[in-house]
Amino acid sequence: MTDEFDISRIDDVIHGRVRLGIMAVLSGVDSADFNTLKARLQATDGNLSVHLRKLEEAGFVAVTKRFEGRKPLTEASMTPVGRRAFVAYLDAMQGLVGKA
Amino acid sequence: MTDEFDISRIDDVIHGRVRLGIMAVLSGVDSADFNTLKARLQATDGNLSVHLRKLEEAGFVAVTKRFEGRKPLTEASMTPVGRRAFVAYLDAMQGLVGKA
C-alpha cells in the first residue's frame, strides 16, 4: 500500500483538520452559512474565519456576505476548482485508507 | 457522508503529513531504518527526527539506536498502541474517502 500512498500528493491546504472538515461539509451542499459550519465543526469564530480565508485564498471556497434583514449572513460554497482539488485529495488518501 | 465524518475523531498526532507517512510506511513492515524513511518520505534529517520524536512521545512508534559495525543505525517500528491509533485514524477517515 505504501507504493500507492505518497504524502507529496496530499494538498496541505485541504489536509488541515478544520479545513478538511469545511471541505467535507461543503462537498455535500450548495452552500453553508457561517453558524452552520461553526456548529458542525465545533470551531470558534476566529478559528473558522482563519481557515475559511485560507480556503478562499486558494480559490477552493467562495465566501459571500449579505444581510438577511438586519443580520449579516456569511455563506460559503465550494468552487469548481475546490471540488477538483478535493477529489484529488480524496484520491491521494484512498491508497492509505484502503488498508484499513 | 458528512454524518459519518467527524473531525473530532481525527488524531492530530497521526494526521500531520509527515507523521501520517511514517505511520503508513511502518504499518507495512516490522521496522524501517532512518534512511529508508527519509527516502520514502523525501524528508530532511531534522524534519524526520522531529516527527519521529513526536510519534515516540505519543507511544505510537518505538525508536531504537544501535551500531552496525561503525555506523549508527536508527530503527523505528510501530507499537501495538500505535497500530490501534492508526486503525482508529483510518476508520475516522473512511467516511470521508468513501465519498470519492
Backbone of each chain as ProteinMPNN parsed JSONL, in Angstrom:
{"seq_chain_A": "MTDEFDISRIDDVIHGRVRLGIMAVLSGVDSADFNTLKARLQATDGNLSVHLRKLEEAGFVAVTKRFEGRKPLTEASMTPVGRRAFVAYLDAMQGLVGKA", "coords_chain_A": {"N_chain_A": [[0.836, -1.184, 0.0], [2.078, 1.072, 0.571], [3.248, 1.883, -1.71], [1.177, 3.006, -3.101], [0.443, 5.142, -1.612], [1.373, 8.406, -1.279], [2.854, 10.951, 0.276], [3.466, 13.372, -0.832], [1.474, 13.96, -2.523], [-0.564, 14.9, -1.038], [-2.566, 17.605, -0.465], [-1.756, 20.293, 1.394], [-3.276, 22.493, 2.001], [-5.854, 21.585, 2.05], [-5.614, 19.457, 3.806], [-5.371, 20.221, 6.527], [-7.046, 19.901, 9.637], [-9.45, 21.348, 10.36], [-9.943, 22.68, 7.951], [-10.264, 20.517, 6.261], [-12.603, 19.531, 7.32], [-14.368, 21.64, 6.693], [-14.32, 21.498, 3.88], [-15.373, 18.946, 3.564], [-17.971, 19.246, 4.572], [-18.939, 21.221, 2.793], [-18.789, 19.879, 0.414], [-21.058, 18.443, 0.182], [-23.244, 20.082, -0.012], [-25.017, 22.927, -1.457], [-24.414, 25.445, -0.407], [-23.199, 26.709, 2.745], [-23.982, 28.344, 5.787], [-22.119, 30.53, 8.0], [-22.625, 30.012, 10.751], [-23.686, 27.467, 10.713], [-21.529, 25.963, 9.768], [-19.764, 26.46, 11.878], [-21.062, 25.171, 14.013], [-21.147, 22.542, 13.076], [-18.471, 21.9, 12.909], [-17.567, 22.398, 15.372], [-16.063, 24.676, 15.907], [-14.372, 27.735, 16.84], [-15.342, 31.204, 16.283], [-13.099, 32.709, 15.416], [-11.215, 30.786, 14.658], [-12.593, 29.376, 12.63], [-12.948, 31.455, 10.79], [-10.291, 32.067, 10.028], [-9.528, 29.696, 8.716], [-11.446, 29.463, 6.702], [-10.789, 31.711, 5.236], [-8.25, 30.98, 4.323], [-8.887, 28.867, 2.608], [-10.422, 30.27, 0.825], [-8.54, 32.006, -0.255], [-7.031, 30.177, -1.628], [-8.685, 29.653, -3.634], [-10.53, 27.678, -3.41], [-12.882, 27.836, -2.067], [-15.78, 29.85, -2.121], [-16.742, 32.828, -0.583], [-19.495, 34.599, 0.506], [-21.015, 37.615, 1.637], [-23.959, 38.815, 3.036], [-26.955, 40.633, 3.878], [-29.55, 39.486, 5.926], [-32.419, 40.717, 6.467], [-31.7, 42.54, 9.256], [-29.578, 41.123, 9.978], [-26.264, 40.14, 9.467], [-25.076, 37.803, 7.088], [-22.976, 35.197, 6.457], [-21.931, 33.233, 3.87], [-20.669, 30.177, 2.607], [-19.347, 28.389, -0.146], [-18.317, 25.602, -2.161], [-15.976, 25.942, -4.725], [-15.665, 25.196, -8.295], [-12.939, 24.695, -8.812], [-12.114, 24.09, -6.229], [-13.56, 21.774, -5.832], [-12.376, 20.014, -7.625], [-9.807, 19.914, -6.498], [-10.421, 18.789, -4.052], [-11.397, 16.272, -4.745], [-9.046, 15.237, -5.826], [-7.526, 15.194, -3.518], [-8.956, 13.323, -1.962], [-8.532, 11.146, -3.547], [-5.77, 10.843, -3.275], [-5.68, 10.05, -0.634], [-6.919, 7.687, -0.714], [-5.443, 5.316, -1.221], [-4.213, 4.963, 1.199], [-6.292, 4.675, 3.078], [-7.576, 2.506, 2.108], [-6.234, 0.432, 3.198], [-7.284, -0.151, 5.656]], "CA_chain_A": [[0.0, 0.0, 0.0], [2.941, 2.247, 0.669], [3.51, 2.359, -3.064], [0.037, 3.777, -3.574], [0.265, 6.322, -0.775], [2.508, 9.301, -1.48], [2.474, 12.156, 1.025], [3.649, 14.59, -1.633], [0.209, 14.216, -3.239], [-1.553, 15.453, -0.1], [-2.646, 19.071, -0.505], [-1.771, 20.771, 2.774], [-4.354, 23.476, 2.196], [-7.056, 20.818, 2.383], [-5.35, 18.444, 4.83], [-5.595, 20.736, 7.882], [-8.254, 19.244, 10.136], [-10.646, 22.192, 10.24], [-10.203, 22.925, 6.523], [-10.806, 19.27, 5.731], [-13.998, 19.488, 7.759], [-15.115, 22.614, 5.877], [-14.455, 20.943, 2.529], [-16.276, 17.787, 3.637], [-19.347, 19.756, 4.697], [-19.34, 21.936, 1.571], [-18.87, 18.96, -0.725], [-22.376, 17.824, 0.128], [-24.322, 21.087, -0.024], [-24.784, 24.066, -2.353], [-23.682, 26.41, 0.403], [-23.464, 26.599, 4.182], [-23.679, 29.63, 6.437], [-21.044, 30.522, 8.988], [-23.026, 29.372, 12.014], [-23.837, 26.03, 10.468], [-20.168, 25.409, 9.749], [-19.239, 26.558, 13.244], [-21.679, 24.12, 14.823], [-20.755, 21.223, 12.564], [-17.046, 21.647, 13.124], [-17.263, 22.777, 16.754], [-14.956, 25.63, 15.808], [-14.643, 29.098, 17.3], [-15.45, 32.178, 15.2], [-11.786, 33.087, 14.903], [-10.623, 29.622, 14.012], [-13.308, 29.113, 11.378], [-12.637, 32.562, 9.874], [-8.925, 31.89, 9.526], [-9.449, 28.571, 7.784], [-12.251, 29.82, 5.524], [-9.977, 32.659, 4.484], [-7.185, 30.252, 3.635], [-9.518, 28.12, 1.507], [-10.854, 31.283, -0.14], [-7.322, 32.476, -0.938], [-6.594, 29.118, -2.546], [-9.685, 29.556, -4.697], [-11.285, 26.431, -3.224], [-14.178, 28.163, -1.461], [-16.252, 31.222, -2.327], [-17.446, 33.327, 0.597], [-20.313, 35.788, 0.223], [-21.639, 38.21, 2.824], [-25.137, 39.6, 2.704], [-27.805, 40.846, 5.042], [-30.884, 38.92, 5.94], [-32.985, 41.715, 7.365], [-30.614, 43.302, 9.87], [-28.494, 40.216, 10.376], [-25.286, 39.791, 8.432], [-25.042, 36.361, 6.857], [-21.807, 34.785, 5.685], [-22.163, 31.913, 3.288], [-19.512, 29.607, 1.908], [-19.634, 27.281, -1.059], [-17.134, 25.064, -2.813], [-15.843, 26.337, -6.133], [-15.267, 24.068, -9.155], [-11.517, 24.428, -8.553], [-12.08, 23.43, -4.931], [-14.085, 20.414, -5.967], [-11.322, 19.207, -8.268], [-8.732, 19.713, -5.521], [-10.93, 17.89, -3.009], [-11.425, 14.932, -5.344], [-7.642, 14.804, -5.919], [-7.124, 14.896, -2.149], [-9.567, 12.039, -1.58], [-7.839, 10.129, -4.324], [-4.452, 10.653, -2.654], [-5.868, 9.365, 0.64], [-7.588, 6.406, -0.958], [-4.498, 4.214, -1.082], [-3.952, 4.789, 2.629], [-7.469, 4.213, 3.814], [-7.897, 1.171, 1.607], [-5.513, -0.517, 4.049], [-7.957, -0.364, 6.955]], "C_chain_A": [[0.875, 1.24, 0.0], [3.324, 2.754, -0.715], [2.39, 3.252, -3.587], [-0.085, 5.101, -2.827], [1.521, 7.181, -0.817], [2.166, 10.638, -0.82], [2.646, 13.428, 0.22], [2.378, 14.918, -2.424], [-0.859, 14.818, -2.316], [-1.48, 16.982, -0.101], [-2.794, 19.598, 0.919], [-2.861, 21.804, 3.037], [-5.631, 22.753, 2.625], [-6.847, 19.945, 3.612], [-5.586, 18.932, 6.263], [-6.969, 20.316, 8.386], [-9.522, 20.089, 9.976], [-10.977, 22.445, 8.77], [-10.765, 21.674, 5.85], [-12.277, 19.134, 6.102], [-14.867, 20.435, 6.948], [-15.368, 22.031, 4.49], [-15.433, 19.771, 2.524], [-17.728, 18.252, 3.726], [-19.789, 20.373, 3.372], [-19.472, 21.007, 0.369], [-20.283, 18.396, -0.888], [-23.543, 18.79, 0.033], [-24.0, 22.192, -1.028], [-23.991, 25.15, -1.625], [-24.037, 26.182, 1.87], [-23.157, 27.939, 4.822], [-22.673, 29.421, 7.572], [-21.431, 29.753, 10.26], [-23.236, 27.868, 11.877], [-22.466, 25.35, 10.478], [-19.572, 25.373, 11.153], [-19.759, 25.414, 14.11], [-21.201, 22.737, 14.382], [-19.314, 20.878, 12.923], [-16.621, 21.952, 14.565], [-16.04, 23.7, 16.805], [-15.355, 26.968, 16.431], [-14.776, 30.003, 16.071], [-14.091, 32.444, 14.56], [-11.141, 31.978, 14.1], [-11.282, 29.348, 12.658], [-12.987, 30.195, 10.342], [-11.272, 32.386, 9.219], [-8.878, 30.812, 8.45], [-10.308, 28.786, 6.545], [-11.452, 30.76, 4.62], [-8.899, 31.945, 3.685], [-7.744, 29.464, 2.443], [-9.98, 29.086, 0.407], [-9.645, 31.767, -0.953], [-6.796, 31.446, -1.943], [-7.566, 28.954, -3.712], [-10.582, 28.334, -4.565], [-12.705, 26.698, -2.714], [-14.515, 29.61, -1.81], [-17.05, 31.643, -1.104], [-18.219, 34.585, 0.201], [-20.918, 36.277, 1.532], [-22.848, 39.01, 2.367], [-25.937, 39.812, 3.979], [-29.121, 40.124, 4.863], [-31.634, 39.749, 6.972], [-31.829, 42.528, 7.934], [-29.409, 42.423, 10.179], [-27.538, 39.924, 9.23], [-25.194, 38.266, 8.319], [-23.835, 36.06, 5.97], [-22.049, 33.379, 5.164], [-20.94, 31.46, 2.499], [-19.976, 28.491, 0.989], [-18.336, 26.829, -1.715], [-17.123, 25.509, -4.277], [-15.524, 25.102, -6.987], [-13.794, 23.699, -8.966], [-11.361, 23.67, -7.23], [-12.545, 21.988, -5.02], [-13.045, 19.498, -6.62], [-10.197, 18.896, -7.284], [-9.156, 18.72, -4.44], [-10.959, 16.447, -3.528], [-9.995, 14.371, -5.438], [-7.117, 14.421, -4.529], [-7.663, 13.524, -1.708], [-8.887, 10.888, -2.306], [-6.472, 9.809, -3.712], [-4.567, 9.857, -1.358], [-6.404, 7.948, 0.46], [-6.665, 5.206, -0.721], [-4.188, 3.908, 0.369], [-5.129, 4.108, 3.306], [-7.905, 2.83, 3.349], [-7.248, 0.062, 2.424], [-6.307, -0.954, 5.271], [-8.659, -1.723, 7.022]], "O_chain_A": [[0.49, 2.301, -0.49], [3.683, 3.92, -0.875], [2.62, 4.141, -4.407], [-0.648, 6.065, -3.346], [2.602, 6.733, -0.434], [1.297, 11.368, -1.297], [2.045, 14.453, 0.542], [2.231, 16.029, -2.933], [-1.935, 15.2, -2.776], [-0.446, 17.565, 0.226], [-3.816, 19.384, 1.57], [-3.311, 21.964, 4.172], [-6.39, 23.25, 3.458], [-7.783, 19.714, 4.377], [-5.964, 18.139, 7.126], [-7.948, 20.369, 7.641], [-10.547, 19.593, 9.509], [-12.146, 22.428, 8.382], [-11.631, 21.761, 4.979], [-13.093, 18.68, 5.3], [-15.978, 20.079, 6.556], [-16.492, 22.067, 3.988], [-16.225, 19.62, 1.594], [-18.604, 17.719, 3.044], [-20.882, 20.086, 2.883], [-20.187, 21.317, -0.584], [-20.654, 17.931, -1.966], [-24.7, 18.371, 0.0], [-22.842, 22.372, -1.405], [-23.027, 25.698, -2.158], [-25.042, 25.547, 2.191], [-22.188, 28.6, 4.452], [-22.424, 28.304, 8.025], [-20.653, 28.947, 10.771], [-22.993, 27.104, 12.811], [-22.272, 24.309, 11.106], [-18.958, 24.386, 11.559], [-19.003, 24.774, 14.84], [-20.893, 21.878, 15.208], [-18.983, 19.726, 13.202], [-15.456, 21.783, 14.925], [-15.13, 23.53, 17.616], [-16.54, 27.285, 16.534], [-14.38, 29.63, 14.967], [-13.944, 32.411, 13.338], [-10.598, 32.197, 13.018], [-10.597, 29.115, 11.663], [-12.779, 29.896, 9.167], [-11.125, 32.539, 8.006], [-8.261, 30.996, 7.401], [-9.945, 28.344, 5.455], [-11.447, 30.614, 3.398], [-8.661, 32.261, 2.519], [-7.117, 29.414, 1.385], [-9.935, 28.763, -0.78], [-9.72, 31.916, -2.172], [-6.201, 31.795, -2.963], [-7.3, 28.21, -4.656], [-11.311, 27.99, -5.496], [-13.609, 25.886, -2.908], [-13.646, 30.482, -1.796], [-17.925, 30.912, -0.64], [-17.654, 35.517, -0.371], [-21.282, 35.492, 2.408], [-22.764, 39.791, 1.419], [-25.63, 39.238, 5.024], [-29.726, 40.149, 3.791], [-31.515, 39.529, 8.177], [-31.066, 43.136, 7.184], [-28.356, 42.912, 10.588], [-27.959, 39.509, 8.15], [-25.23, 37.546, 9.317], [-23.699, 36.605, 4.874], [-22.335, 32.457, 5.928], [-20.277, 32.248, 1.825], [-20.895, 27.741, 1.32], [-17.375, 27.594, -1.806], [-18.141, 25.454, -4.966], [-15.149, 24.064, -6.442], [-13.445, 22.518, -8.962], [-10.573, 22.729, -7.131], [-11.996, 21.099, -4.369], [-12.867, 18.352, -6.21], [-9.694, 17.774, -7.233], [-8.352, 17.914, -3.973], [-10.583, 15.518, -2.814], [-9.761, 13.193, -5.169], [-6.366, 13.457, -4.38], [-6.936, 12.692, -1.165], [-8.694, 9.805, -1.752], [-6.07, 8.647, -3.643], [-3.671, 9.085, -1.016], [-6.344, 7.125, 1.373], [-7.056, 4.215, -0.104], [-3.933, 2.762, 0.737], [-4.98, 3.107, 4.007], [-8.525, 2.077, 4.1], [-7.655, -1.098, 2.353], [-6.035, -2.005, 5.852], [-9.267, -2.054, 8.04]]}, "seq_chain_B": "MTDEFDISRIDDVIHGRVRLGIMAVLSGVDSADFNTLKARLQATDGNLSVHLRKLEEAGFVAVTKRFEGRKPLTEASMTPVGRRAFVAYLDAMQGLVGKA", "coords_chain_B": {"N_chain_B": [[-22.565, 11.712, 3.845], [-21.302, 13.46, 5.441], [-22.306, 13.04, 7.911], [-21.004, 10.803, 8.713], [-18.422, 11.557, 8.874], [-16.31, 12.986, 11.166], [-14.542, 15.514, 12.385], [-13.487, 15.655, 14.923], [-12.722, 13.164, 15.564], [-10.341, 12.748, 14.36], [-7.057, 12.031, 14.882], [-4.69, 14.26, 15.758], [-1.981, 13.849, 16.15], [-1.329, 11.798, 14.456], [-2.318, 12.757, 12.06], [-0.764, 14.805, 10.861], [1.175, 15.483, 7.963], [3.785, 14.368, 7.429], [4.037, 12.67, 9.635], [1.884, 11.006, 9.223], [2.767, 9.768, 6.931], [4.994, 8.384, 7.959], [3.703, 6.593, 9.694], [2.192, 5.194, 7.839], [4.167, 3.929, 6.306], [5.417, 2.386, 8.325], [3.345, 0.75, 9.062], [3.32, -1.334, 7.353], [5.58, -2.846, 7.639], [8.037, -4.66, 9.65], [10.049, -3.126, 10.82], [11.685, 0.014, 10.108], [14.573, 1.624, 8.876], [16.191, 4.77, 9.592], [17.198, 6.061, 7.278], [15.819, 4.833, 5.215], [13.191, 5.62, 5.768], [13.548, 8.363, 5.441], [14.118, 8.563, 2.7], [11.801, 7.478, 1.578], [9.878, 9.284, 2.383], [10.805, 11.619, 1.484], [11.986, 13.46, 3.224], [13.789, 15.805, 5.288], [16.658, 15.281, 7.452], [16.287, 16.639, 9.911], [13.558, 17.279, 9.942], [12.369, 14.729, 9.795], [13.356, 13.624, 12.169], [12.129, 15.225, 14.141], [9.43, 14.582, 13.792], [9.389, 11.826, 14.153], [10.135, 11.753, 16.817], [7.909, 12.946, 17.997], [5.943, 11.045, 17.476], [7.026, 8.974, 18.906], [6.923, 9.974, 21.501], [4.202, 9.953, 21.844], [3.827, 7.333, 22.127], [3.372, 5.771, 19.948], [5.265, 4.877, 18.216], [8.252, 2.996, 18.34], [11.609, 3.714, 18.858], [14.809, 2.622, 18.134], [18.3, 2.677, 18.68], [21.295, 1.546, 17.353], [24.54, 0.107, 16.711], [25.881, -0.74, 13.585], [28.476, -2.359, 12.814], [30.634, 0.242, 12.463], [28.782, 2.081, 11.967], [26.139, 4.118, 13.056], [22.814, 3.105, 13.586], [19.508, 3.891, 13.213], [16.423, 2.699, 14.074], [12.941, 2.375, 13.452], [9.772, 1.336, 14.659], [6.322, 0.372, 14.6], [4.306, 0.556, 17.463], [2.116, -1.611, 19.411], [0.131, 0.034, 20.547], [0.316, 2.209, 18.834], [-0.517, 1.005, 16.49], [-3.195, 0.479, 17.021], [-4.121, 3.107, 17.279], [-3.64, 4.029, 14.729], [-5.313, 2.446, 13.158], [-7.738, 3.357, 14.174], [-7.604, 5.972, 13.283], [-7.636, 5.614, 10.472], [-10.138, 4.553, 10.283], [-11.66, 6.748, 11.052], [-11.22, 8.377, 8.889], [-12.383, 7.006, 6.897], [-15.127, 7.416, 6.306], [-15.033, 9.838, 5.02], [-13.37, 9.426, 2.753], [-14.75, 7.494, 1.447], [-16.52, 8.86, -0.052], [-15.378, 9.538, -2.437]], "CA_chain_B": [[-21.241, 11.348, 4.298], [-20.872, 14.396, 6.485], [-22.695, 12.477, 9.197], [-20.047, 9.766, 9.076], [-17.097, 12.142, 9.037], [-16.312, 13.863, 12.323], [-13.129, 15.899, 12.515], [-13.0, 15.48, 16.29], [-12.185, 11.803, 15.666], [-9.035, 12.692, 13.692], [-5.94, 12.181, 15.815], [-3.741, 15.212, 15.172], [-0.614, 13.316, 16.197], [-1.157, 10.986, 13.254], [-2.795, 13.444, 10.849], [0.299, 15.591, 10.236], [1.504, 14.793, 6.722], [4.982, 13.529, 7.558], [3.751, 11.606, 10.613], [0.991, 10.065, 8.539], [3.628, 8.996, 6.048], [5.774, 7.455, 8.795], [2.79, 5.541, 10.164], [1.813, 4.383, 6.679], [5.309, 3.059, 5.985], [5.648, 1.419, 9.406], [2.207, -0.187, 9.175], [3.506, -2.467, 6.451], [6.878, -3.505, 7.844], [8.389, -4.864, 11.052], [10.737, -1.898, 11.225], [12.337, 0.716, 8.999], [15.654, 2.465, 9.397], [16.038, 6.211, 9.392], [17.453, 6.466, 5.887], [14.71, 4.34, 4.395], [12.068, 6.54, 5.992], [13.915, 9.65, 4.834], [13.975, 8.447, 1.246], [10.397, 7.235, 1.231], [9.052, 10.464, 2.675], [11.514, 12.784, 0.963], [12.087, 14.379, 4.361], [15.141, 16.117, 5.742], [17.001, 14.666, 8.74], [15.692, 17.372, 11.029], [12.115, 17.132, 9.869], [12.025, 13.352, 10.151], [13.652, 13.442, 13.599], [11.098, 15.908, 14.928], [8.155, 13.878, 13.721], [9.585, 10.522, 14.818], [10.126, 12.02, 18.252], [6.53, 13.203, 18.418], [5.237, 9.748, 17.468], [7.597, 8.19, 20.0], [6.377, 10.528, 22.749], [2.799, 9.525, 21.935], [3.816, 5.886, 22.336], [2.918, 5.114, 18.715], [6.427, 4.355, 17.496], [9.431, 2.721, 19.165], [12.831, 4.019, 18.126], [15.997, 2.024, 18.744], [19.556, 3.056, 18.05], [22.354, 0.572, 17.579], [25.62, 0.231, 15.749], [26.125, -1.832, 12.66], [29.879, -2.048, 12.628], [30.909, 1.573, 12.992], [27.713, 3.002, 11.573], [24.951, 4.143, 13.909], [21.611, 2.764, 12.834], [18.279, 4.212, 13.942], [15.301, 1.956, 13.519], [11.636, 2.706, 14.022], [8.716, 0.358, 14.421], [5.043, 0.763, 15.158], [3.953, -0.178, 18.683], [0.703, -2.041, 19.409], [-0.708, 1.227, 20.801], [0.319, 2.96, 17.585], [-1.337, 0.304, 15.492], [-4.606, 0.717, 17.355], [-4.419, 4.51, 16.961], [-3.619, 4.173, 13.269], [-6.562, 1.839, 12.677], [-8.825, 4.287, 14.535], [-7.469, 7.108, 12.36], [-8.116, 5.185, 9.15], [-11.58, 4.4, 10.415], [-12.224, 8.107, 11.064], [-11.106, 8.948, 7.538], [-13.093, 6.142, 5.963], [-16.381, 8.036, 5.89], [-14.687, 10.912, 4.089], [-12.804, 8.946, 1.495], [-15.786, 6.709, 0.794], [-17.238, 9.785, -0.933], [-14.661, 9.848, -3.683]], "C_chain_B": [[-20.798, 12.24, 5.426], [-21.292, 13.896, 7.869], [-21.666, 11.453, 9.675], [-18.679, 10.356, 9.414], [-17.129, 13.195, 10.14], [-14.858, 14.251, 12.609], [-12.592, 15.715, 13.927], [-12.424, 14.069, 16.495], [-10.803, 11.684, 15.015], [-7.924, 12.978, 14.699], [-4.865, 13.066, 15.176], [-2.302, 14.715, 15.2], [-0.333, 12.511, 14.925], [-1.41, 11.793, 11.982], [-1.716, 14.26, 10.132], [0.916, 14.81, 9.07], [2.716, 13.873, 6.835], [4.723, 12.371, 8.531], [2.825, 10.561, 10.014], [1.804, 9.173, 7.605], [4.453, 7.976, 6.813], [4.89, 6.276, 9.217], [2.409, 4.61, 9.014], [2.938, 3.418, 6.313], [5.455, 1.971, 7.05], [4.515, 0.394, 9.537], [2.428, -1.447, 8.347], [4.788, -3.244, 6.657], [7.129, -3.733, 9.335], [9.098, -3.635, 11.609], [11.368, -1.27, 9.99], [13.457, 1.566, 9.567], [15.468, 3.913, 8.922], [16.198, 6.604, 7.925], [16.373, 5.982, 4.921], [13.505, 5.27, 4.518], [12.32, 7.881, 5.302], [13.671, 9.627, 3.331], [12.505, 8.311, 0.85], [9.552, 8.499, 1.373], [9.664, 11.74, 2.122], [11.606, 13.882, 2.024], [13.55, 14.687, 4.647], [15.385, 15.379, 7.065], [16.239, 15.316, 9.884], [14.189, 17.168, 11.103], [11.675, 15.733, 10.316], [12.25, 13.096, 11.637], [12.548, 14.022, 14.474], [9.808, 15.081, 14.96], [8.237, 12.467, 14.309], [9.511, 10.695, 16.334], [8.698, 12.211, 18.762], [5.715, 11.895, 18.463], [5.731, 8.851, 18.605], [7.017, 8.661, 21.342], [4.915, 10.121, 22.953], [2.69, 8.023, 22.197], [3.416, 5.097, 21.104], [4.062, 4.424, 17.968], [7.549, 4.103, 18.502], [10.672, 2.963, 18.313], [14.013, 3.39, 18.856], [17.235, 2.465, 17.966], [20.594, 1.978, 18.367], [23.461, 0.815, 16.552], [25.669, -0.984, 14.848], [27.563, -1.614, 12.2], [30.142, -0.68, 13.259], [29.757, 2.546, 12.737], [26.528, 2.951, 12.53], [23.718, 3.891, 13.047], [20.399, 3.063, 13.724], [17.123, 3.479, 13.282], [14.01, 2.297, 14.246], [10.655, 1.596, 13.704], [7.437, 0.838, 15.092], [4.756, -0.072, 16.395], [2.51, -0.679, 18.562], [-0.252, -0.865, 19.647], [-0.811, 2.068, 19.524], [-0.553, 2.317, 16.529], [-2.825, 0.522, 15.757], [-5.007, 2.149, 16.98], [-4.493, 4.722, 15.454], [-4.895, 3.591, 12.66], [-7.744, 2.765, 12.979], [-8.802, 5.51, 13.612], [-8.028, 6.753, 10.985], [-9.64, 5.044, 9.172], [-12.273, 5.775, 10.381], [-12.216, 8.723, 9.669], [-11.964, 8.184, 6.521], [-14.375, 6.787, 5.415], [-16.156, 9.144, 4.871], [-14.3, 10.356, 2.732], [-13.81, 8.088, 0.729], [-16.603, 7.532, -0.194], [-16.644, 9.896, -2.324], [-15.289, 9.152, -4.897]], "O_chain_B": [[-20.007, 11.831, 6.276], [-20.702, 14.282, 8.878], [-21.477, 11.257, 10.875], [-17.884, 9.751, 10.133], [-17.877, 14.17, 10.061], [-14.051, 13.418, 13.023], [-11.38, 15.628, 14.121], [-11.725, 13.815, 17.476], [-10.165, 10.636, 15.107], [-7.874, 14.056, 15.291], [-4.22, 12.684, 14.199], [-1.49, 15.116, 14.365], [0.776, 12.548, 14.391], [-0.789, 11.542, 10.949], [-1.759, 14.389, 8.909], [1.151, 13.607, 9.185], [2.673, 12.728, 6.385], [5.135, 11.238, 8.284], [2.973, 9.367, 10.275], [1.555, 7.972, 7.504], [4.6, 6.835, 6.374], [5.286, 5.116, 9.107], [2.315, 3.395, 9.19], [2.697, 2.241, 6.045], [5.597, 0.791, 6.731], [4.718, -0.699, 10.065], [1.815, -2.486, 8.594], [5.06, -4.199, 5.93], [6.513, -3.085, 10.181], [8.799, -3.164, 12.707], [11.56, -1.927, 8.967], [13.303, 2.165, 10.631], [14.709, 4.211, 8.0], [15.412, 7.393, 7.401], [16.061, 6.649, 3.934], [12.887, 5.654, 3.525], [11.432, 8.452, 4.668], [13.091, 10.556, 2.767], [12.038, 8.951, -0.092], [8.636, 8.745, 0.589], [9.099, 12.822, 2.279], [11.343, 15.055, 1.762], [14.439, 13.915, 4.287], [14.446, 14.915, 7.712], [15.63, 14.64, 10.712], [13.625, 16.92, 12.168], [10.742, 15.578, 11.104], [11.441, 12.436, 12.289], [12.094, 13.387, 15.425], [9.185, 14.908, 16.007], [7.271, 11.974, 14.892], [8.904, 9.887, 17.038], [8.331, 11.702, 19.822], [4.912, 11.679, 19.371], [4.968, 8.079, 19.186], [6.669, 7.849, 22.2], [4.453, 9.965, 24.083], [1.604, 7.505, 22.456], [3.151, 3.898, 21.189], [3.838, 3.5, 17.186], [7.767, 4.906, 19.41], [10.769, 2.476, 17.187], [14.194, 3.601, 20.055], [17.201, 2.604, 16.743], [20.74, 1.56, 19.515], [23.316, 1.633, 15.643], [25.515, -2.118, 15.301], [27.834, -0.798, 11.319], [29.897, -0.479, 14.449], [29.758, 3.676, 13.224], [25.976, 1.881, 12.789], [23.602, 4.397, 11.931], [20.288, 2.552, 14.838], [16.88, 3.622, 12.084], [13.98, 2.48, 15.463], [10.696, 0.994, 12.631], [7.478, 1.62, 16.042], [4.944, -1.289, 16.375], [1.767, -0.215, 17.697], [-1.312, -0.782, 19.026], [-1.882, 2.57, 19.181], [-1.24, 2.999, 15.77], [-3.609, 0.723, 14.83], [-6.088, 2.378, 16.437], [-5.312, 5.501, 14.967], [-5.483, 4.181, 11.754], [-8.637, 2.937, 12.149], [-9.851, 6.017, 13.212], [-8.804, 7.515, 10.408], [-10.327, 5.374, 8.206], [-13.326, 5.939, 9.765], [-13.104, 9.499, 9.318], [-12.229, 8.674, 5.423], [-14.664, 6.71, 4.221], [-16.975, 9.362, 3.978], [-14.833, 10.762, 1.7], [-13.729, 7.971, -0.494], [-17.288, 6.987, -1.059], [-17.32, 10.296, -3.271], [-14.805, 9.309, -6.018]]}, "name": "protein", "num_of_chains": 2, "seq": "MTDEFDISRIDDVIHGRVRLGIMAVLSGVDSADFNTLKARLQATDGNLSVHLRKLEEAGFVAVTKRFEGRKPLTEASMTPVGRRAFVAYLDAMQGLVGKAMTDEFDISRIDDVIHGRVRLGIMAVLSGVDSADFNTLKARLQATDGNLSVHLRKLEEAGFVAVTKRFEGRKPLTEASMTPVGRRAFVAYLDAMQGLVGKA"}
